[in-house]
Amino acid sequence: MIYPIITAEEAAEFVKNGDNVGVSGFTAPGCPKAVAPFIAAKARREHEAGREFKINIFSGASTNDFIDGELTRAEAINYRSPYQSHPDLRKAINNNVIHYNDRHLSELSQEFRYNYYGKMDVAIVEAQSISDDGEIVLGTSVGCTPTWLMCADKVIIELNDQLPESIHGLHDIYIPLDPPNRREIPIYTAHDRAGSPTAHVDPKKVVGVVKTSFRLGKADAFTPVDETTRMIGHNVVQFLINEMKNNRIPKSFLPLQSGVGNIANAVLDSLEESDEIPPFEVYTEVMQDTFVKLLLHGHCKFVSTCSLTLAHDTMDEFFANIDKLHDKVLMRPSEISNNPEVIRRLGVLSMNTAIEADIFGNINSSHVSGTRLMNGIGGSGDFTRNAYTSIFMCPSIKKDDCISTIVPMCTHIDHTVHSVDIIVTDQGVADLRFKDPVQCAEEIIEKAAHPVYRPLLREYLKTCKMGHVMQNNEMALAFHVALAREGDMRKADFSKCCK
């Protein structure tokens, strides 16, 4: 190997105050793990000496505790984009200690190549191997890594010996030409390969290779499916079956996109149990545990993804069955896995989760009570705005009935009703297609809201003045006011409203 072998501590010295640092990965898998804690230790030393040390972190999506956790606790992050899910980082963002820019995941790579954020100083990339001429076999995700390798002045490779050689060929690295020279992305089915199995870096940029040995996968599993999420999954699948029966979805079916979490897993479980949904392909950003089972059982034919977001044991199972799965999975850069052109061309059915939905069909997927960031918009906008049919899912109530996820007005809007086709809760399916705002409100109240809150929502609608969107600006946030003051949305009072 022509590259210097260095320690993680030595690698951290290449990162300077104020640097833009790009990290590989998309969710925890594929993220570097060795160097970031030593950057955090360096930050603490600099702070103790009275010197400033903060860096800007760019990733494919969320990362891990080694990066977002360690660096946040060391007060080493100035700016973070485009997505996160770490509790320490979230707290710092909500306390305005760290600057955070919530971005559509498909956009960041192009924005960096177009110099929106200035130059990239350092890229830190987990990999299975690197050749002398700069060909890199990446780890269990791709994210923005190909662009980081292109743009960074200095590159540090974390060579993880737990990544098996059998991962070679699971990646499809394609970087589109930038406007105005861009051509169509040559993906016409979910299983089409557009690019190369390896990423590339100029060998002169590689300042060192850090040898590591970290177990693959993520330690924390999603919350198990319960009765509420199981009902949501059942309702989604019944909707898809009815769409097929009514010839709104081809009998051969369409590619699916599934968001992250226990609700998404519940939908996938229901798909596996259904005899009426034919074997299908997936064009998504995250491959969760249930997909491995679906692939092995033949319910799913192919998964195009950006990341193998699998628990440790499921990751072990995946590579134990790699002979069966190798030709059924491709990992792509996030600007391809989430690309609007491809999503629209393939006719992807999108399924994402919501924090809350209002009675007119607008969706809040990122901010609790409109102010406190949860995780971010992620890739939900990339898929929702371009889907064949867009579906949002959430439980109808939370916190012992004190919170309704169906509210008069969302406190923050990530997805307007113009992009939202279907809202599914444990109560049923609200179909917003071909309906005006008042009809949408009636549909959502009767079919998606919990029975505890339906009378209140009907009462609210009666207070609204006439208009295309019948909204009452005095009382639109009454549910949230009641929650803030008394801890219970059921205490919302519309009786004193001026009608």
VOGU-3710 file (C-alpha; in Angstrom, 3 decimals, decimal comma):
1> miypiitaee> 0,000/0,000/0,000  1,378/3,382/-1,030  -0,515/5,329/1,634  0,916/6,085/5,074  -0,588/4,009/7,877  -1,350/6,363/10,759  -3,147/6,212/14,089  -6,542/7,780/14,653  -4,902/10,321/16,953  -2,435/11,290/14,226
11> aaefvkngdn> -5,279/11,569/11,730  -7,148/13,987/13,996  -4,251/16,448/13,735  -5,106/17,052/10,083  -8,394/18,666/11,170  -8,070/22,365/12,017  -10,348/24,925/13,629  -12,972/26,167/11,179  -12,568/23,253/8,766  -15,393/21,857/6,667
21> vgvsgftapg> -15,304/18,118/7,353  -17,260/15,584/5,321  -17,920/12,144/6,780  -18,964/9,009/4,970  -22,130/7,110/5,770  -25,880/7,465/5,679  -27,384/6,820/9,113  -24,944/5,091/11,478  -23,740/2,318/9,112  -20,844/3,354/6,933
31> cpkavapfia> -19,843/6,268/9,156  -16,238/6,588/10,372  -15,728/5,633/13,993  -12,077/5,939/14,998  -10,921/9,475/14,186  -13,820/11,639/15,450  -13,280/10,880/19,196  -9,692/12,081/18,843  -10,914/15,263/17,130  -13,170/15,731/20,167
41> akarreheag> -10,196/15,204/22,490  -8,216/17,770/20,499  -11,102/20,241/20,826  -11,126/19,811/24,615  -7,372/20,457/24,792  -7,708/23,568/22,654  -10,590/24,881/24,751  -8,652/24,286/27,967  -5,792/26,293/26,479  -8,185/29,139/25,722
51> refkinifsg> -8,192/28,608/21,961  -11,192/28,302/19,671  -11,811/24,926/18,051  -15,005/24,202/16,176  -15,619/22,531/12,841  -18,466/22,192/10,364  -19,739/18,642/9,841  -21,397/17,473/6,618  -22,734/13,958/6,205  -25,083/11,893/4,071
61> astndfidge> -27,711/11,795/6,836  -27,501/11,040/10,560  -24,222/9,594/11,851  -23,328/7,881/15,144  -22,217/8,627/18,694  -18,566/8,711/17,624  -19,295/11,771/15,467  -22,467/13,621/16,479  -22,211/12,516/20,120  -18,509/12,889/20,918
71> ltraeainyr> -18,068/16,120/18,965  -21,189/17,706/20,466  -20,140/16,857/24,026  -16,706/18,343/23,302  -18,358/21,553/22,002  -16,487/20,974/18,753  -19,289/21,519/16,219  -20,080/24,962/14,827  -22,398/23,945/11,964  -24,149/20,701/11,030
81> spyqshpdlr> -26,052/19,613/7,903  -28,167/18,013/6,450  -29,831/15,611/8,986  -29,310/14,251/12,483  -30,879/11,935/15,041  -28,552/12,096/18,047  -30,085/13,280/21,355  -27,025/15,315/22,432  -26,755/17,064/19,083  -30,519/17,639/18,972
91> kainnnvihy> -30,415/19,295/22,399  -27,547/21,565/21,366  -29,355/22,539/18,161  -32,582/23,307/20,028  -30,602/25,378/22,538  -29,074/27,316/19,606  -25,579/26,177/20,567  -24,955/24,531/17,182  -26,007/25,995/13,849  -28,072/23,470/11,911
101> ndrhlselsq> -29,437/23,629/8,368  -32,151/21,067/7,590  -31,793/20,069/3,932  -33,362/17,682/1,431  -30,839/14,848/1,323  -30,754/14,682/-2,467  -29,448/18,241/-2,763  -26,334/18,476/-0,580  -23,805/16,852/-2,929  -24,627/19,149/-5,834
111> efrynyygkm> -24,665/22,164/-3,518  -21,162/21,303/-2,328  -19,858/20,822/-5,857  -21,321/24,238/-6,663  -19,410/25,776/-3,734  -22,451/26,751/-1,640  -20,508/25,952/1,526  -16,978/26,820/0,503  -14,269/24,217/0,012  -14,181/20,885/1,829
121> dvaiveaqsi> -11,026/20,689/3,880  -11,083/17,095/5,101  -13,077/13,964/4,237  -13,092/10,999/6,620  -14,310/7,816/4,943  -14,879/4,265/6,167  -13,933/1,708/3,521  -13,344/-1,971/2,917  -10,312/-1,405/0,699  -8,376/1,173/-1,305
131> sddgeivlgt> -6,149/0,428/-4,271  -2,907/2,201/-5,120  -4,659/4,068/-7,929  -7,432/5,347/-5,631  -10,289/2,897/-6,248  -12,262/2,543/-3,002  -14,699/-0,172/-1,989  -16,956/1,627/0,471  -18,662/0,221/3,558  -22,329/-0,380/4,333
141> svgctptwlm> -23,609/2,908/2,914  -22,709/5,586/0,382  -24,329/8,942/1,256  -22,377/11,897/-0,137  -19,013/10,091/-0,027  -18,196/10,205/-3,777  -18,576/14,001/-3,735  -16,545/14,349/-0,534  -13,729/12,360/-2,173  -13,915/14,624/-5,215
151> cadkviieln> -13,984/17,928/-3,327  -11,837/17,445/-0,217  -8,307/18,779/0,003  -7,294/15,972/2,381  -8,764/12,480/2,726  -8,472/10,103/5,670  -9,498/6,489/5,084  -10,681/4,324/7,968  -10,045/0,775/6,745  -12,408/-1,452/8,748
161> dqlpesihgl> -11,317/-5,112/8,706  -14,840/-6,208/9,673  -16,069/-5,310/6,192  -15,956/-8,541/4,158  -14,616/-8,778/0,620  -18,097/-9,927/-0,432  -19,316/-6,333/-0,122  -17,506/-5,618/-3,381  -20,084/-5,109/-6,134  -22,914/-3,976/-3,855
171> hdiyipldpp> -22,253/-0,302/-4,619  -23,338/1,668/-7,674  -21,319/4,885/-7,687  -22,653/7,404/-10,170  -22,064/11,162/-10,038  -24,187/13,090/-12,538  -22,720/15,906/-14,557  -23,574/19,253/-13,039  -25,961/21,690/-14,770  -26,083/22,819/-17,519
181> nrreipiyta> -24,378/19,667/-18,833  -26,434/17,058/-16,986  -27,930/14,169/-18,936  -30,654/11,753/-17,868  -29,653/9,362/-15,087  -29,631/5,914/-16,763  -31,831/4,116/-14,237  -35,054/2,773/-15,756  -35,852/0,044/-13,227  -34,897/-0,235/-9,563
191> hdragsptah> -32,290/-2,878/-10,421  -30,427/-0,973/-13,168  -26,773/-0,250/-12,490  -25,734/3,235/-13,608  -22,131/3,522/-12,470  -19,146/1,798/-10,935  -18,821/-0,623/-7,980  -16,044/1,571/-6,570  -15,620/5,206/-5,596  -12,517/7,091/-6,676
201> vdpkkvvgvv> -10,080/9,462/-4,998  -6,937/11,134/-6,241  -4,246/9,152/-4,352  -2,328/12,384/-3,706  -5,185/13,575/-1,454  -4,974/10,597/0,909  -2,981/11,805/3,907  -3,295/8,536/5,777  -5,063/5,236/6,334  -6,297/4,315/9,801
211> ktsfrlgkad> -6,794/0,597/10,351  -9,885/-0,180/12,435  -11,985/-3,116/13,565  -15,576/-2,117/14,311  -18,587/-4,422/14,215  -20,979/-3,715/11,370  -24,526/-2,505/11,823  -26,191/-0,427/14,487  -26,469/-1,382/18,130  -29,930/0,060/18,771
221> aftpvdettr> -32,962/-1,610/17,240  -36,167/0,218/16,402  -39,080/-0,013/18,827  -40,890/-3,327/18,257  -44,148/-3,340/16,338  -47,140/-2,914/18,681  -50,887/-3,033/18,165  -51,064/0,587/16,979  -48,256/0,330/14,445  -49,531/-3,080/13,331
231> mighnvvqfl> -52,904/-1,493/12,558  -51,230/1,282/10,592  -49,332/-1,329/8,586  -52,525/-3,248/7,912  -54,326/-0,081/6,770  -51,514/0,849/4,376  -51,447/-2,586/2,795  -55,227/-2,696/2,438  -55,071/0,682/0,698  -52,440/-0,629/-1,743
241> inemknnrip> -54,514/-3,746/-2,439  -57,600/-1,617/-3,143  -55,567/0,603/-5,469  -54,560/-2,474/-7,455  -58,161/-3,724/-7,590  -59,267/-0,337/-8,899  -56,501/-0,298/-11,533  -54,780/2,724/-10,020  -51,653/0,621/-9,419  -50,518/-1,838/-12,112
251> ksflplqsgv> -51,070/-5,512/-11,331  -47,283/-5,948/-11,552  -47,091/-3,362/-8,748  -44,676/-0,409/-8,424  -41,422/0,188/-6,540  -41,805/1,114/-2,869  -39,989/3,659/-0,744  -40,153/3,179/2,982  -39,037/5,640/5,643  -37,208/4,718/8,829
261> gnianavlds> -38,631/3,407/12,101  -41,103/1,061/13,728  -44,080/2,238/11,641  -42,164/1,534/8,440  -41,224/-1,905/9,774  -44,882/-2,569/10,616  -45,863/-1,799/7,017  -43,157/-4,132/5,733  -44,364/-6,893/8,074  -47,890/-6,467/6,723
271> leesdeippf> -46,582/-6,625/3,164  -44,884/-9,915/3,943  -48,117/-11,339/5,346  -50,177/-10,319/2,326  -50,926/-12,836/-0,428  -52,412/-10,120/-2,641  -49,338/-7,929/-3,101  -47,040/-9,500/-5,726  -43,258/-9,670/-5,222  -42,038/-6,104/-5,576
281> evytevmqdt> -38,926/-3,979/-6,003  -37,813/-1,213/-3,691  -36,274/2,156/-4,568  -35,483/3,777/-1,240  -32,801/5,463/0,842  -32,568/3,060/3,799  -32,719/-0,736/3,854  -34,054/-1,805/7,264  -33,999/-5,208/8,953  -37,328/-6,426/7,572
291> fvklllhghc> -36,087/-6,097/3,991  -33,565/-8,893/4,577  -36,402/-11,234/5,528  -38,501/-10,068/2,565  -35,615/-10,709/0,156  -34,806/-14,135/1,556  -38,477/-15,175/1,467  -38,989/-13,923/-2,085  -41,576/-11,241/-1,228  -39,133/-8,550/-2,367
301> kfvstcsltl> -37,205/-8,968/-5,608  -34,669/-6,146/-5,351  -33,655/-3,268/-3,068  -32,009/-0,102/-4,358  -30,854/1,892/-1,356  -28,242/4,278/0,010  -27,571/2,420/3,252  -27,797/-0,985/4,893  -29,333/0,362/8,092  -29,380/-3,004/9,820
311> ahdtmdeffa> -28,971/-4,079/13,435  -25,790/-5,994/14,284  -27,425/-9,438/14,114  -29,301/-8,657/10,894  -26,091/-7,392/9,297  -24,463/-10,699/10,234  -27,407/-12,540/8,679  -27,152/-10,414/5,531  -23,509/-11,293/4,902  -24,061/-14,928/5,925
321> nidklhdkvl> -26,550/-15,083/3,033  -24,591/-12,888/0,652  -24,547/-15,567/-2,062  -28,360/-15,299/-2,232  -28,508/-11,533/-1,796  -25,566/-10,162/-3,751  -27,534/-9,673/-6,977  -30,586/-8,283/-5,159  -29,139/-5,143/-3,508  -27,401/-1,986/-4,732
331> mrpseisnnp> -26,203/0,948/-2,625  -26,152/4,318/-4,403  -25,116/7,893/-3,511  -27,912/9,837/-1,821  -28,254/12,205/-4,783  -29,183/9,105/-6,821  -31,155/7,074/-4,266  -33,223/10,207/-3,551  -33,165/11,706/-7,022  -36,467/13,315/-8,108
341> evirrlgvls> -35,966/12,385/-11,767  -35,581/8,681/-11,018  -38,347/8,611/-8,395  -40,808/10,151/-10,853  -39,697/7,921/-13,737  -40,066/4,676/-11,778  -43,426/5,586/-10,272  -42,298/5,075/-6,684  -44,944/4,657/-3,981  -43,622/6,708/-1,057
351> mntaieadif> -44,374/5,924/2,593  -43,108/8,290/5,302  -43,963/9,115/8,897  -45,376/12,353/10,282  -45,139/14,063/13,657  -48,527/15,647/12,994  -50,963/16,324/10,159  -53,531/19,072/10,049  -57,103/18,633/8,907  -56,302/20,197/5,524
361> gninsshvsg> -53,548/17,675/4,746  -50,349/19,550/5,560  -47,604/17,530/7,252  -45,076/18,340/9,977  -42,314/15,755/9,923  -39,502/17,552/11,726  -40,432/19,908/14,605  -42,332/19,123/17,811  -44,821/21,912/18,593  -43,297/23,845/15,723
371> trlmngiggs> -40,091/24,760/17,558  -38,119/21,742/18,769  -36,274/19,885/16,042  -36,719/16,130/16,219  -34,546/14,686/13,413  -35,148/16,709/10,271  -36,892/16,452/6,929  -34,418/13,831/5,701  -35,382/12,311/2,379  -39,136/12,496/2,915
381> gdftrnayts> -39,465/15,575/0,712  -37,384/14,062/-2,080  -39,807/11,154/-2,335  -43,100/12,840/-1,400  -42,883/15,570/-4,015  -42,104/13,129/-6,815  -43,969/9,958/-5,868  -46,594/8,169/-7,942  -48,644/8,167/-4,729  -47,412/9,757/-1,506
391> ifmcpsikkd> -48,473/8,266/1,830  -47,899/9,656/5,318  -48,383/7,555/8,424  -48,668/8,234/12,151  -50,555/6,975/15,213  -53,752/8,950/15,768  -52,962/9,731/19,430  -49,933/9,771/21,733  -49,084/10,226/25,414  -52,143/8,498/26,939
401> dcistivpmc> -54,552/10,306/24,612  -53,194/13,748/25,590  -51,832/14,430/22,093  -53,717/14,175/18,827  -51,511/13,877/15,759  -54,421/15,245/13,719  -54,655/18,942/14,563  -56,438/22,044/13,227  -53,178/23,541/11,981  -49,646/22,134/11,910
411> thidhtvhsv> -47,187/24,156/13,962  -44,526/23,584/11,303  -45,053/22,465/7,720  -42,548/20,367/5,780  -44,970/18,980/3,189  -47,961/20,935/1,944  -51,172/19,208/0,955  -50,227/19,712/-2,701  -47,751/16,838/-2,315  -49,731/14,677/0,114
421> diivtdqgva> -52,112/12,067/-1,298  -52,900/9,729/1,591  -52,810/9,983/5,395  -52,940/6,697/7,311  -53,348/6,214/11,055  -54,427/3,288/13,204  -57,984/4,583/12,678  -58,043/4,318/8,897  -57,102/5,808/5,542  -57,853/9,396/4,509
431> dlrfkdpvqc> -57,675/9,820/0,741  -57,095/13,482/-0,133  -56,987/13,076/-3,899  -59,566/15,014/-5,920  -60,903/16,827/-2,834  -61,091/20,517/-1,971  -59,791/21,699/1,441  -63,113/21,349/3,260  -63,617/17,864/1,842  -60,072/16,994/2,927
441> aeeiiekaah> -60,860/18,188/6,444  -63,998/16,057/6,620  -62,128/13,026/5,256  -59,231/13,370/7,705  -61,458/13,962/10,740  -63,732/10,999/10,016  -61,131/8,492/8,813  -57,762/9,386/10,385  -58,457/11,246/13,653  -59,014/9,331/16,866
451> pvyrpllrey> -62,659/9,194/18,060  -61,651/11,078/21,235  -60,690/14,105/19,124  -63,249/13,992/16,335  -65,878/16,088/18,207  -63,291/18,773/18,998  -62,061/18,861/15,405  -65,618/19,120/14,089  -66,291/21,896/16,596  -63,193/23,738/15,414
461> lktckmghvm> -64,261/23,472/11,782  -67,624/25,045/12,654  -65,835/28,114/14,065  -64,033/28,764/10,778  -65,099/31,560/8,503  -65,911/30,877/4,881  -63,065/30,631/2,428  -61,300/28,138/0,217  -59,332/27,025/3,276  -61,674/27,476/6,235
471> qnnemalafh> -59,140/28,369/8,905  -59,770/30,280/12,132  -56,638/32,263/12,890  -57,711/32,904/16,500  -58,116/29,245/17,363  -55,971/27,337/14,849  -53,337/26,475/17,470  -55,776/25,842/20,323  -54,747/22,171/20,560  -51,106/23,153/21,033
481> valaregdmr> -51,946/25,949/23,475  -53,900/23,482/25,614  -51,000/21,026/25,478  -48,499/23,692/26,548  -50,672/25,050/29,367  -52,377/21,935/30,692  -50,513/19,013/29,132  -53,598/17,773/27,301  -54,958/18,719/23,883  -58,417/17,587/24,984
491> kadfskcck> -58,602/20,780/27,051  -58,808/22,908/23,906  -61,797/25,249/24,235  -63,568/26,652/21,181  -66,706/27,822/23,041  -65,495/31,432/23,422  -64,416/31,786/19,829  -65,806/34,639/17,763  -67,632/32,941/14,901
//
